[in-house]
Amino acid sequence: MTKKTPDFLNHLLHSDFMNDLISWKMKDTCEYHAEEYKRLHSKHGTYGLKPHEQEDKEDHRKDAIAFKHVYIYFSGDYDYKIGIDDE
């Protein structure tokens, strides 16, 4: 049997506050992945990367791009750039 979500919780979940909170966290996470990508990219040019580091670098790039799209969806900030090779 399914319980009905209380009205006050529905209002909170569908509020501008919740969209702002999600947007902020998505942007923060996106910037983390972009910075890690950039760190590994600069290390690549200096020292070279081990195979697992190269894989991490690519994972950070993909994650940064994915979080960027989610951030833009929730925030409407269509001009947001992360400064990696997705743009």
PyMOL commands that set and color helices and strands:
alter all, ss='L'
color gray80, all
select helices_A, chain A and resi 7-13+16-46+51-75
alter helices_A, ss='H'
color red, helices_A
deselect
rebuild
show_as cartoon
